[in-house]
């Protein structure tokens, strides 16, 4: 099994895991504890149209600002305090990556992973992949962010452990090995999330509780999959 890491753009034809640790991937998986599905969108108009026909909460941000017509931010803490059938989510980076993967190849299996479900998403990836797992960092405006690399590394650590238990041979490309090494010291890696540029910016804007949730590891025991325009539990 080949394990590789990409930034924003996907190249796999097998299975991809999208990581936007601060905050889309975390918000999505937290939401699926209470909501039946998450629908990612790339514009406000589409979100508002969905709400006309669905029991939906609109969550989102553009460069950390909440659109006036939305109910809440792209916030795992705020999502915990809401409930409906559908969470409609618009974000600056993560939702764009999800859509771009399916536009390139609709047959790619796409999971949503982060620190809070690292073990669960690693398990499902191994079950569903044929011969390649690509971990895709959403980044910020298509540029590298340390927190997404940490999220990738935490999932790779779980893939390694599960592969050993199942006697599956895996090969880490250099990018995957680098992410794995970044998280060999888990405590320091988790602290880096808060100290990252994105983490510090969120704290300064009053989203410190969100950062705390995003730093948690394996607090959710399910993976989530993006297919046919929506994200559901696996």
PAZAPA-4460 file (N, C-alpha, C; in steps of 0.05 Angstrom, whole numbers, plus 32768, in hexadecimal, padded with zeros to 4 digits):
% residues 234
    n_x    n_y    n_z   ca_x   ca_y   ca_z    c_x    c_y    c_z   seq   type   mol
   8011   7FE8   8000   8000   8000   8000   8012   8019   8000     1      X     A
   800E   802A   7FEC   801D   8043   7FEA   8010   8059   7FFA     2      X     A
   801F   8067   800A   8015   807E   801A   8023   8097   8011     3      X     A
   8014   80AB   8007   8020   80C3   7FFE   8011   80DC   8008     4      X     A
   801E   80F3   8007   8012   810C   8011   8012   8120   7FFB     5      X     A
   7FFC   812F   7FF8   7FFB   8145   7FE4   7FF0   815E   7FF1     6      X     A
   7FF5   8174   7FE5   7FEB   818E   7FEE   7FD5   8198   7FDB     7      X     A
   7FBD   819A   7FE4   7FA6   81A5   7FD7   7F9C   8194   7FBF     8      X     A
   7FAE   818E   7FAC   7FA6   817F   7F94   7FAB   8161   7F97     9      X     A
   7F98   8151   7F8E   7F99   8134   7F90   7FA3   8128   7F76    10      X     A
   7FB2   8112   7F78   7FBA   8104   7F60   7FB2   80E7   7F60    11      X     A
   7FA7   80DD   7F76   7FA0   80C1   7F78   7F87   80B9   7F68    12      X     A
   7F86   80A0   7F60   7F6E   8095   7F54   7F62   8080   7F67    13      X     A
   7F6C   807F   7F7F   7F63   806A   7F92   7F54   8076   7FAA    14      X     A
   7F62   807E   7FBF   7F55   8089   7FD7   7F64   80A2   7FE1    15      X     A
   7F55   80B6   7FE8   7F60   80CF   7FF3   7F54   80D5   800E    16      X     A
   7F65   80DF   801F   7F5C   80EA   8039   7F62   8108   8039    17      X     A
   7F4D   8118   803D   7F50   8135   803E   7F53   813F   805A    18      X     A
   7F68   814E   8060   7F6E   8158   807B   7F6E   8177   807A    19      X     A
   7F5B   8183   8088   7F5B   81A0   808D   7F56   81A2   80AB    20      X     A
   7F6C   819F   80BA   7F6A   819B   80D7   7F5D   81B3   80E5    21      X     A
   7F65   81CC   80DC   7F5A   81E4   80E8   7F49   81F3   80D3    22      X     A
   7F2F   81ED   80CE   7F1F   81DE   80E0   7F0C   81CB   80D2    23      X     A
   7F0B   81CC   80B7   7EF6   81BE   80A8   7EF3   81A1   80AE    24      X     A
   7F0A   8192   80AD   7F08   8175   80B2   7EFE   816F   80CE    25      X     A
   7F06   817F   80E1   7EFD   817B   80FD   7EDF   8182   80FF    26      X     A
   7ED7   8199   80F4   7EBB   81A0   80F5   7EA9   818B   80E8    27      X     A
   7EB1   8180   80D1   7EA2   816C   80C3   7E9D   8153   80D5    28      X     A
   7EB3   8149   80E0   7EB0   8131   80F0   7EA2   8135   810A    29      X     A
   7EA5   814C   8117   7E96   8153   812F   7E78   8155   8127    30      X     A
   7E72   8161   8111   7E56   8164   8108   7E48   814A   8104    31      X     A
   7E56   8136   80FA   7E4A   811C   80F4   7E43   810C   810C    32      X     A
   7E4A   8116   8124   7E40   8109   813C   7E22   8110   8140    33      X     A
   7E19   8126   8135   7DFD   812F   8139   7DED   8133   811F    34      X     A
   7DFB   813B   810A   7DEE   813F   80F0   7DF0   8126   80DF    35      X     A
   7DDC   8121   80CE   7DDD   810A   80BD   7DF0   810C   80A6    36      X     A
   7DF5   8125   809D   7E08   8128   8087   7E12   8145   8087    37      X     A
   7E29   8149   807A   7E35   8163   8075   7E36   8167   8057    38      X     A
   7E2D   817E   804E   7E2F   8185   8032   7E43   819C   802E    39      X     A
   7E5A   8197   8023   7E6D   81AC   801E   7E66   81BC   8005    40      X     A
   7E68   81D7   8007   7E61   81E8   7FF0   7E78   81FC   7FEC    41      X     A
   7E79   8208   7FD5   7E8E   821B   7FCF   7E84   8238   7FCD    42      X     A
   7E6A   823C   7FD1   7E60   8257   7FD1   7E47   825A   7FE2    43      X     A
   7E41   8273   7FEA   7E2A   8278   7FFC   7E10   8273   7FEF    44      X     A
   7E0E   8278   7FD5   7DF4   8275   7FC7   7DEB   8258   7FC7    45      X     A
   7DFE   8245   7FC3   7DF7   8229   7FC4   7DEE   8220   7FDF    46      X     A
   7DFC   822B   7FF4   7DF4   8224   800F   7DD8   822D   8016    47      X     A
   7DD1   8246   800E   7DB7   8251   8013   7DA1   8241   8004    48      X     A
   7DA7   8238   7FEC   7D94   8229   7FDD   7D8E   820E   7FEA    49      X     A
   7DA3   8201   7FF5   7D9F   81E8   8003   7D8D   81EB   801B    50      X     A
   7D91   8201   802A   7D81   8206   8042   7D64   820A   803C    51      X     A
   7D5D   8212   8024   7D41   8216   801C   7D32   81FB   801D    52      X     A
   7D3F   81E5   8018   7D32   81CB   8016   7D3A   81B7   802B    53      X     A
   7D4E   81BD   803B   7D59   81AA   804E   7D57   81B6   806B    54      X     A
   7D56   81A4   807E   7D59   81AB   809A   7D77   81AF   809F    55      X     A
   7D80   81C7   809C   7D9D   81CB   809A   7DA7   81E2   80AB    56      X     A
   7DBF   81E0   80B5   7DCF   81F5   80C2   7DE5   81FD   80AE    57      X     A
   7DE8   8217   80AA   7DFD   8221   8099   7E15   8229   80A9    58      X     A
   7E2C   821C   80A4   7E45   8222   80B2   7E5A   8229   809D    59      X     A
   7E6A   823D   80A4   7E7F   8244   8090   7E8F   825C   8097    60      X     A
   7EA3   8260   8087   7EB5   8277   8089   7EC3   827C   806F    61      X     A
   7ECB   8294   806C   7EDD   829B   8056   7EF3   82AC   8062    62      X     A
   7F0B   82A1   8064   7F21   82AE   8072   7F19   82B5   808F    63      X     A
   7F0C   82A2   809C   7F04   82A3   80B8   7EED   82B6   80BE    64      X     A
   7EE0   82C1   80A9   7EC9   82D2   80AD   7EB0   82C3   80A6    65      X     A
   7E9C   82C4   80B8   7E83   82B6   80B4   7E70   82C6   80A1    66      X     A
   7E67   82B9   808B   7E54   82C7   8079   7E3B   82D0   8089    67      X     A
   7E30   82E7   8082   7E1A   82F2   8091   7E01   82E0   8091    68      X     A
   7DFD   82D1   807C   7DE5   82C0   807A   7DE9   82A5   8087    69      X     A
   7E01   829F   8092   7E06   8285   809E   7DFF   8285   80BC    70      X     A
   7DFB   826D   80C6   7DF3   826A   80E3   7E0B   826B   80F5    71      X     A
   7E21   825D   80ED   7E38   825B   80FE   7E52   825B   80ED    72      X     A
   7E68   825D   80FB   7E82   825B   80ED   7E88   823D   80E7    73      X     A
   7E9E   8239   80D9   7EA9   821F   80D5   7EB7   8217   80F0    74      X     A
   7EA6   8210   8103   7EAF   820D   811F   7EA6   81F3   812B    75      X     A
   7EB9   81E1   8133   7EB0   81C8   8140   7EA1   81CD   815A    76      X     A
   7EA9   81E2   8168   7E9B   81E8   8182   7E7E   81F1   817C    77      X     A
   7E7B   8203   8169   7E60   820D   8162   7E4E   81F6   8157    78      X     A
   7E5A   81E4   8148   7E4B   81CE   813C   7E40   81BC   8152    79      X     A
   7E50   81B8   8167   7E47   81A7   817D   7E2E   81B1   818A    80      X     A
   7E29   81CB   8188   7E11   81D7   8195   7DF9   81D9   8183    81      X     A
   7DFB   81CE   816A   7DE5   81CF   8157   7DDD   81B3   814F    82      X     A
   7DC5   81B1   8144   7DBD   8197   8139   7DA9   819C   8123    83      X     A
   7DAA   818B   810E   7D98   818C   80F7   7D9E   8173   80E7    84      X     A
   7D90   8170   80D1   7D95   8159   80C0   7DAF   815D   80B1    85      X     A
   7DB4   8176   80A8   7DCA   817C   8096   7DDA   8193   80A0    86      X     A
   7DF5   8191   809F   7E07   81A7   80A3   7E11   81AF   8087    87      X     A
   7E0C   81C7   807F   7E17   81D1   8066   7E30   81E1   806D    88      X     A
   7E47   81DA   8061   7E61   81E5   8069   7E70   81F2   8052    89      X     A
   7E77   820B   8056   7E88   8219   8043   7EA1   8223   8051    90      X     A
   7EB8   821C   8047   7ED1   8224   8053   7EE4   822F   803E    91      X     A
   7EFA   823B   8047   7F0D   8247   8035   7F1D   8232   8025    92      X     A
   7F24   821C   8033   7F36   8208   8026   7F2B   81EC   8024    93      X     A
   7F22   81E1   803A   7F1B   81C4   803A   7F05   81BC   8027    94      X     A
   7EEF   81CB   8025   7EDA   81C2   8014   7EE2   81C4   7FF6    95      X     A
   7EF4   81D6   7FF0   7EFD   81D9   7FD4   7F0D   81C0   7FCC    96      X     A
   7F1D   81B5   7FDF   7F2D   819D   7FD9   7F1B   8186   7FD3    97      X     A
   7F06   8182   7FE4   7EF4   816C   7FE0   7EE8   816C   7FC4    98      X     A
   7EDE   8183   7FBC   7ED1   8186   7FA2   7EE5   8181   7F8B    99      X     A
   7EFE   818B   7F8E   7F11   8188   7F79   7F19   816B   7F74   100      X     A
   7F1A   815B   7F89   7F22   813F   7F85   7F0D   8131   7F74   101      X     A
   7EF3   8134   7F7B   7EDE   8127   7F6C   7EDB   8131   7F50   102      X     A
   7EE1   814B   7F4C   7EE0   8156   7F31   7EF6   8149   7F1F   103      X     A
   7F0D   8143   7F2B   7F22   8137   7F1B   7F1C   8119   7F15   104      X     A
   7F13   810B   7F2A   7F0C   80EE   7F27   7EF7   80E7   7F3B   105      X     A
   7EDF   80E4   7F31   7EC8   80DF   7F43   7EC9   80C3   7F50   106      X     A
   7EDB   80B2   7F46   7EDD   8097   7F51   7EEF   8095   7F69   107      X     A
   7EFE   80AA   7F6E   7F10   80A9   7F86   7EFF   80A9   7F9F   108      X     A
   7F07   8097   7FB1   7EFA   8096   7FCC   7F06   80AC   7FDD   109      X     A
   7EF5   80BD   7FE9   7EFF   80D5   7FF7   7EF5   80D4   8014   110      X     A
   7F08   80D2   8027   7F02   80D3   8043   7F0A   80EE   804F   111      X     A
   7EFE   80F5   8065   7F05   810E   8073   7F12   8107   808D   112      X     A
   7F2B   810F   8091   7F39   8107   80A9   7F46   811E   80B7   113      X     A
   7F4D   8119   80D0   7F5A   812D   80E1   7F63   8120   80FA   114      X     A
   7F6D   8130   810D   7F77   8124   8126   7F62   8115   8136   115      X     A
   7F4A   8120   8137   7F35   8115   8148   7F2B   80FA   813E   116      X     A
   7F2F   80F3   8125   7F27   80D8   811C   7F3E   80CA   810D   117      X     A
   7F56   80D0   8115   7F6E   80C5   8107   7F6E   80A7   8105   118      X     A
   7F68   8099   811B   7F68   807C   811A   7F51   8071   8109   119      X     A
   7F3A   807C   810C   7F22   8072   80FD   7F26   8076   80DF   120      X     A
   7F30   808D   80D7   7F33   8092   80BB   7F4A   8081   80AF   121      X     A
   7F5F   807C   80BF   7F74   806B   80B6   7F6A   804E   80B1   122      X     A
   7F5A   8045   80C4   7F4E   802A   80C1   7F3D   8027   80A8   123      X     A
   7F2C   803B   80A3   7F1A   803A   808C   7F2A   803D   8072   124      X     A
   7F3F   804D   8072   7F4F   8051   805A   7F5D   8037   8052   125      X     A
   7F67   8028   8066   7F74   800E   8060   7F5F   7FFA   8056   126      X     A
   7F47   7FFB   8061   7F32   7FE9   8057   7F29   7FEF   803B   127      X     A
   7F28   8008   8033   7F1C   8010   801A   7F30   8014   8003   128      X     A
   7F49   801A   800A   7F5D   801F   7FF5   7F65   8005   7FE7   129      X     A
   7F6C   8007   7FCD   7F76   7FF0   7FBE   7F94   7FEE   7FC1   130      X     A
   7FA2   8003   7FBA   7FBF   8002   7FBC   7FCC   801D   7FC2   131      X     A
   7FBC   8032   7FC7   7FC8   804C   7FCC   7FB5   805D   7FDE   132      X     A
   7FC1   806A   7FF2   7FB3   807D   8003   7FC1   8098   8000   133      X     A
   7FB3   80AC   7FF7   7FBE   80C7   7FF5   7FB2   80D9   800A   134      X     A
   7FC3   80E5   801A   7FB9   80F8   802F   7FBE   8114   8024   135      X     A
   7FA8   8123   8023   7FA9   813D   8016   7FA6   8154   802A   136      X     A
   7FBA   8164   802D   7FB8   817C   803E   7FAA   8192   8030   137      X     A
   7F94   819C   803C   7F86   81B2   8030   7F97   81CC   802F   138      X     A
   7FA7   81D0   8044   7FB8   81E8   8045   7FA7   8201   8048   139      X     A
   7FB4   8218   8043   7FA6   8231   8044   7FAC   8240   802A   140      X     A
   7F98   8245   801B   7F9B   8251   8000   7FB0   8242   7FF0   141      X     A
   7FAD   8227   7FF2   7FBE   8214   7FE3   7FDB   8215   7FEB   142      X     A
   7FE1   821F   8003   7FFC   821F   800E   7FFE   820D   8026   143      X     A
   8016   8203   802C   801A   81F1   8042   8013   81FD   805D   144      X     A
   8007   81ED   806F   8002   81F4   808B   800C   81DD   809C   145      X     A
   8019   81E4   80B2   8025   81D0   80C4   800F   81BF   80D1   146      X     A
   7FF8   81CB   80D7   7FE3   81BB   80E5   7FD8   81A5   80D3   147      X     A
   7FD6   81A9   80B9   7FCD   8194   80A7   7FE2   817E   80A5   148      X     A
   7FFB   8186   80A5   8010   8172   80A4   8010   8160   80BD   149      X     A
   8009   816D   80D4   8007   815E   80ED   7FEF   814A   80EC   150      X     A
   7FD9   8154   80E1   7FC2   8142   80DE   7FC8   812B   80CC   151      X     A
   7FD6   8130   80B7   7FDF   811A   80A5   7FF1   8107   80B4   152      X     A
   8005   8111   80C3   8017   8100   80D1   8009   80EE   80E6   153      X     A
   7FF6   80F9   80F4   7FE7   80E9   8108   7FD8   80D2   80FB   154      X     A
   7FCC   80D7   80E3   7FBE   80C2   80D5   7FD2   80AD   80CB   155      X     A
   7FE9   80B6   80C1   7FFD   80A3   80B7   8007   8092   80CE   156      X     A
   800B   809D   80E6   8013   808D   80FD   7FFF   8076   8101   157      X     A
   7FE5   807D   80FF   7FD0   8068   8103   7FD0   8054   80EC   158      X     A
   7FD5   805D   80D4   7FD6   804A   80BD   7FED   8036   80C1   159      X     A
   8004   8040   80CB   801B   802F   80D0   8014   8019   80E4   160      X     A
   8008   8021   80FB   8001   800F   8110   7FEC   7FFA   8107   161      X     A
   7FD8   8003   80F9   7FC3   7FF0   80F0   7FCE   7FDD   80DB   162      X     A
   7FE0   7FE7   80C9   7FEC   7FD6   80B5   7FFD   7FC0   80C1   163      X     A
   800B   7FC7   80D7   801B   7FB3   80E5   8009   7F9D   80F0   164      X     A
   7FF3   7FA5   80FC   7FE0   7F92   8108   7FD4   7F7F   80F3   165      X     A
   7FCF   7F8A   80DB   7FC2   7F7B   80C5   7FD7   7F6E   80B2   166      X     A
   7FF0   7F72   80B8   8006   7F68   80A7   8003   7F71   808A   167      X     A
   7FFF   7F8B   8087   7FFD   7F98   806D   8017   7FA8   8068   168      X     A
   8023   7FA3   8051   803B   7FB2   804A   8033   7FCE   8040   169      X     A
   8040   7FE3   804C   803C   7FFE   8042   8056   800B   803B   170      X     A
   8055   801E   8029   806D   802D   8021   8067   804A   8023   171      X     A
   8076   8058   8034   8072   8075   8038   8084   8084   8024   172      X     A
   8077   8095   8013   8086   80A7   8003   8094   80BC   8015   173      X     A
   80A7   80CA   800B   80B7   80DD   801C   80A5   80F1   802A   174      X     A
   8091   80FB   801C   807E   810E   8029   806F   8102   8040   175      X     A
   8068   80E9   803D   805A   80DB   8053   806C   80D6   806A   176      X     A
   8085   80CF   8064   8099   80CA   8079   809E   80E3   8089   177      X     A
   80A0   80FA   807B   80A4   8114   8089   808E   811A   809C   178      X     A
   8075   8116   8093   805E   811B   80A4   805E   8108   80BC   179      X     A
   8066   80F0   80B8   8067   80DC   80CE   807C   80E5   80E2   180      X     A
   8093   80EE   80D9   80A8   80F6   80EB   80A0   810F   80FB   181      X     A
   8090   8120   80EF   8086   8139   80FC   8076   8132   8114   182      X     A
   8069   811B   8114   8056   8114   812A   8061   80FD   813B   183      X     A
   807B   80F6   8139   8086   80E1   814A   8083   80E9   8167   184      X     A
   8086   8103   816D   8081   810D   8188   8065   811A   8188   185      X     A
   8052   810A   8190   8036   8113   818E   8030   812C   819D   186      X     A
   803A   812E   81B6   8034   8145   81C7   803E   815F   81BA   187      X     A
   8057   815E   81AF   8062   8176   81A3   8052   817D   8189   188      X     A
   804B   8168   817A   803C   816D   8162   8021   817A   8167   189      X     A
   8013   8170   817C   7FF9   817C   8183   7FFC   8199   818B   190      X     A
   8011   819F   819A   8016   81BB   81A3   801B   81CD   818B   191      X     A
   8028   81C2   8176   802D   81D2   815E   8014   81DB   8150   192      X     A
   7FFE   81CC   8154   7FE4   81D3   8147   7FDC   81EF   8152   193      X     A
   7FDD   81F1   816D   7FD5   820B   8179   7FE8   8221   8172   194      X     A
   8002   821A   8170   8016   822E   816A   801A   8235   814D   195      X     A
   800B   8227   813C   800D   822D   811F   8001   8249   8119   196      X     A
   8007   8253   8102   7FFC   826D   80FA   7FDD   826D   80FA   197      X     A
   7FD2   8257   80EF   7FB4   8255   80EF   7FA9   8252   810B   198      X     A
   7FB7   8242   811B   7FAE   823E   8137   7FAF   8258   8147   199      X     A
   7FC4   8267   8144   7FC6   8281   8152   7FB2   8295   8149   200      X     A
   7FAD   8295   812F   7F99   82A7   8124   7F7D   82A0   812F   201      X     A
   7F76   8287   8130   7F5C   827E   813A   7F59   8286   8158   202      X     A
   7F6E   8282   8167   7F6E   8289   8184   7F69   82A7   8187   203      X     A
   7F77   82B7   8176   7F75   82D4   8179   7F59   82DE   8171   204      X     A
   7F4A   82CE   8162   7F2F   82D6   815A   7F19   82CA   816C   205      X     A
   7F22   82BD   8181   7F0F   82B2   8194   7F07   8295   8190   206      X     A
   7F16   8287   817E   7F10   826B   8178   7F23   8257   8185   207      X     A
   7F2C   825F   819D   7F3F   824D   81AB   7F33   8232   81B2   208      X     A
   7F19   8231   81B8   7F0C   8217   81BE   7F0C   8205   81A5   209      X     A
   7F09   8211   818E   7F0A   8201   8175   7F26   81F5   8172   210      X     A
   7F3A   8204   8177   7F55   81FA   8174   7F59   81E2   8188   211      X     A
   7F4F   81E5   81A0   7F51   81CF   81B4   7F44   81B6   81AA   212      X     A
   7F2C   81B8   819E   7F1F   81A1   8193   7F2F   8195   817C   213      X     A
   7F3A   81A6   816B   7F4A   819C   8154   7F64   818E   815D   214      X     A
   7F6D   8193   8175   7F86   8187   817F   7F80   816B   818B   215      X     A
   7F67   8164   8190   7F61   814A   819C   7F67   8134   8188   216      X     A
   7F70   811D   8193   7F77   8106   8183   7F65   80EE   8189   217      X     A
   7F59   80E3   8173   7F48   80CB   8175   7F31   80CD   8189   218      X     A
   7F24   80E4   8189   7F0C   80E7   819A   7EF2   80E0   818B   219      X     A
   7EF5   80DA   8171   7EDE   80D1   8161   7EE5   80B6   8154   220      X     A
   7ED3   80A3   8156   7ED9   8088   814E   7ECD   8080   8132   221      X     A
   7EC9   8094   8121   7EBF   808E   8106   7ECE   809E   80F2   222      X     A
   7ECD   8094   80D9   7ED8   80A3   80C2   7EC0   80AF   80B3   223      X     A
   7EC6   80C2   80A1   7EB0   80CD   8091   7EB9   80CD   8074   224      X     A
   7EA6   80CA   8062   7EAB   80C8   8045   7E9C   80DD   8035   225      X     A
   7EA9   80E8   8021   7E9D   80FC   800F   7E96   80EE   7FF5   226      X     A
   7E7C   80EE   7FEF   7E73   80E1   7FD7   7E58   80EE   7FCE   227      X     A
   7E54   80F1   7FB5   7E3B   80FC   7FAA   7E34   8117   7FB6   228      X     A
   7E49   8127   7FBB   7E45   8142   7FC5   7E3F   8145   7FE3   229      X     A
   7E41   812F   7FF2   7E3C   8131   800F   7E4F   811F   801F   230      X     A
   7E52   8126   8038   7E64   8117   804A   7E53   8109   805F   231      X     A
   7E57   80EF   8062   7E49   80DF   8076   7E5C   80CE   8086   232      X     A
   7E52   80C3   809C   7E61   80B0   80AC   7E66   8096   809D   233      X     A
   7E7D   808A   80A2   7E82   806F   8098   7E7E   805B   80AE   234      X     A
***
